């Protein structure tokens, strides 16, 4: 990484003094090598939902990739992993159907655990810094400080667990925008108690979102 810092005295006369300080740092991570003891398969090591693999960034999110809410059933869909490519190379790419389009499947707990992708997104900021101005007068100081950081991604688990019906916690008002009937276009699936969805007339109960992760609730972490 590279870090830069500059300080200046903008005004210093009598009993009044004004100084400014600015710093910024740029960071880039790359895992050069993992021992064979840690990475027996050569496909990387997964720790708490993050992938650590030779040639990849540090703290890379490794999770299912959200696609959409199916307009016909109101069930969330995720992309399907090309398992042949993954088994041969360890790389994660989307499976293609016979029409050449990305294959989708229901976002059940089992499917999300079996279709995880290297998203190329890390929780580590690639830059951060701050700007401060300090004003001094007769022994009293006033400092105004701005900090910033960015280039990283955050996973909002609190939003995830409050975006689905639950008897144990409060729910977000966005649930009022949930899918209701075939043809509806929504980013929120059909409302079902304990997330037991009805698919083609059959109840399916493998949709416990508290135990699975996917990219729907990932956001850029930039702030100032």
C-alpha positions in Angstrom: 0.0 0.0 0.0 0.9 3.7 -0.2 0.1 6.4 2.3 0.3 10.2 1.9 0.1 12.8 4.5 0.3 16.6 4.5 0.1 19.2 7.2 -0.1 23.0 6.9 -0.3 26.1 9.1 -2.8 28.3 7.3 -2.9 31.1 9.8 -0.9 31.8 12.9 -1.1 35.3 14.2 -1.7 36.7 17.7 -3.9 34.4 19.7 -5.5 32.6 16.7 -4.1 29.6 14.8 -5.5 27.5 12.1 -3.9 24.3 10.9 -5.0 21.6 8.4 -4.0 18.0 8.1 -4.9 15.6 5.3 -4.0 11.9 4.8 -4.9 9.2 2.4 -3.9 5.5 2.1 -4.3 3.1 -0.8 -4.2 -0.6 -0.2 -4.2 -3.6 -2.5 -4.2 -7.2 -1.3 -3.1 -10.3 -3.2 -2.7 -13.8 -1.8 0.5 -15.0 -3.4 0.6 -18.6 -2.0 -1.2 -20.9 0.4 0.5 -24.0 1.9 -0.8 -27.4 0.7 -1.7 -28.2 4.3 -4.1 -25.3 4.4 -5.4 -25.7 0.8 -5.4 -29.4 -0.1 -7.8 -29.0 -3.1 -6.1 -26.0 -4.6 -9.5 -24.3 -4.7 -8.9 -22.1 -1.7 -9.9 -22.0 2.0 -13.3 -20.8 3.1 -13.6 -19.0 6.5 -16.8 -17.4 7.7 -18.1 -16.9 4.2 -14.9 -15.5 2.8 -12.6 -17.2 0.3 -8.8 -17.2 0.6 -7.2 -18.5 -2.6 -3.9 -18.1 -4.3 -4.0 -15.2 -6.8 -7.1 -13.7 -5.3 -7.8 -10.7 -3.0 -8.0 -11.1 0.7 -11.4 -11.5 2.4 -13.2 -12.2 -0.9 -16.9 -12.8 -0.4 -17.9 -16.4 -1.3 -21.6 -16.7 -1.5 -24.7 -17.4 -3.7 -25.4 -14.9 -6.4 -28.9 -13.3 -6.4 -30.7 -13.0 -9.7 -34.4 -11.9 -9.2 -37.8 -12.8 -7.9 -39.5 -15.1 -10.4 -42.6 -13.1 -11.7 -44.6 -16.3 -12.0 -44.1 -17.9 -8.6 -42.9 -15.0 -6.5 -39.9 -17.1 -5.3 -36.3 -15.7 -5.3 -33.9 -17.1 -7.8 -30.1 -17.4 -7.8 -27.6 -18.3 -10.5 -26.5 -21.9 -11.0 -22.8 -22.8 -10.6 -21.1 -24.6 -13.5 -20.0 -27.5 -11.4 -17.9 -29.1 -14.2 -15.7 -26.1 -14.5 -15.5 -25.7 -10.7 -14.5 -29.4 -10.2 -11.8 -29.1 -12.9 -10.3 -25.7 -12.2 -11.8 -24.3 -9.0 -13.1 -21.3 -10.8 -16.7 -20.3 -10.3 -18.7 -19.3 -13.4 -22.4 -19.3 -14.2 -23.9 -22.4 -15.8 -25.5 -21.9 -19.2 -28.7 -23.6 -20.4 -29.3 -25.0 -23.8 -30.4 -21.6 -25.0 -27.1 -20.1 -23.9 -28.6 -18.1 -21.1 -27.6 -18.2 -17.4 -29.3 -21.0 -15.6 -31.4 -20.1 -12.5 -32.7 -22.1 -9.6 -34.9 -21.4 -6.5 -33.0 -19.6 -3.7 -33.5 -22.5 -1.2 -31.1 -23.0 1.6 -29.7 -26.2 -0.1 -29.3 -24.5 -3.5 -27.5 -21.5 -2.0 -25.1 -23.7 -0.2 -24.4 -25.6 -3.4 -24.1 -22.7 -5.8 -21.5 -20.3 -4.3 -19.4 -17.9 -6.4 -16.2 -15.9 -6.0 -17.6 -12.4 -6.4 -14.4 -10.5 -6.6 -15.6 -8.3 -3.8 -13.8 -7.8 -0.5 -14.7 -6.4 2.9 -11.3 -4.7 3.0 -11.2 -1.0 2.0 -8.9 -0.1 -0.9 -8.5 3.4 0.3 -9.2 5.5 3.4 -8.1 8.8 5.0 -9.2 12.0 6.6 -9.2 15.7 6.6 -9.1 17.8 9.7 -9.0 21.6 10.4 -8.0 22.8 13.9 -8.8 26.3 15.1 -7.0 27.5 18.2 -7.8 30.7 20.2 -6.6 31.7 23.7 -5.9 28.1 24.7 -9.1 26.6 23.3 -9.1 24.3 20.3 -11.9 23.4 17.9 -11.3 20.5 15.5 -13.5 19.6 12.5 -12.7 16.1 11.2 -13.9 14.3 8.1 -13.0 10.7 7.5 -13.6 8.6 4.4 -13.2 5.0 3.2 -14.1 3.0 0.2 -13.5 0.2 -2.3 -15.0 -2.4 0.0 -18.3 -4.2 0.3 -20.4 -4.9 3.4 -22.9 -7.6 4.0 -26.1 -6.3 5.7 -27.2 -9.4 7.7 -29.6 -7.3 9.8 -31.5 -6.3 6.6 -31.6 -9.9 5.4 -33.2 -11.4 8.5 -35.7 -8.5 8.8 -36.8 -8.8 5.1 -38.7 -12.0 5.6 -41.7 -12.9 7.8 -40.7 -13.9 11.3 -42.4 -14.4 14.7 -39.2 -13.4 16.6 -38.2 -10.0 15.2 -39.5 -6.8 13.6 -39.8 -6.7 9.8 -39.0 -4.0 7.3 -41.9 -2.0 5.7 -40.5 -3.0 2.3 -42.4 -6.3 2.8 -45.5 -4.3 1.7 -43.9 -4.3 -1.8 -43.8 -8.1 -1.9 -44.9 -10.2 -4.8 -48.7 -11.0 -4.7 -49.8 -12.6 -8.0 -48.3 -14.1 -11.2 -46.9 -11.4 -13.4 -45.9 -9.0 -10.5 -42.4 -7.5 -10.8 -40.9 -7.1 -7.4 -37.6 -7.4 -5.5 -39.4 -9.0 -2.6 -40.8 -12.6 -2.8 -44.2 -13.9 -1.9 -45.1 -13.5 1.8 -45.3 -16.9 3.5 -45.1 -17.7 7.2 -41.7 -19.2 8.2 -40.8 -18.8 4.5 -42.6 -22.0 3.4 -43.1 -21.1 -0.3 -45.7 -22.6 -2.5 -44.1 -23.6 -5.8 -46.3 -25.1 -8.5 -48.9 -25.8 -5.8 -46.5 -27.7 -3.6 -45.2 -26.2 -0.2 -41.4 -26.1 0.0 -39.9 -25.4 3.4 -36.2 -25.2 2.6 -36.0 -21.4 2.6 -34.6 -20.5 6.0 -32.7 -17.3 5.1 -31.1 -16.9 8.6 -28.6 -19.7 7.9 -27.6 -18.8 4.3 -26.0 -15.9 2.6 -26.3 -14.4 -0.9 -25.4 -11.3 -2.8 -28.8 -9.6 -2.6 -27.8 -7.8 0.7 -24.3 -6.7 -0.3 -23.6 -3.0 -0.6 -20.6 -0.8 -1.4 -19.0 0.3 1.8 -17.9 3.8 0.6 -18.6 6.6 3.1 -17.5 10.1 4.1 
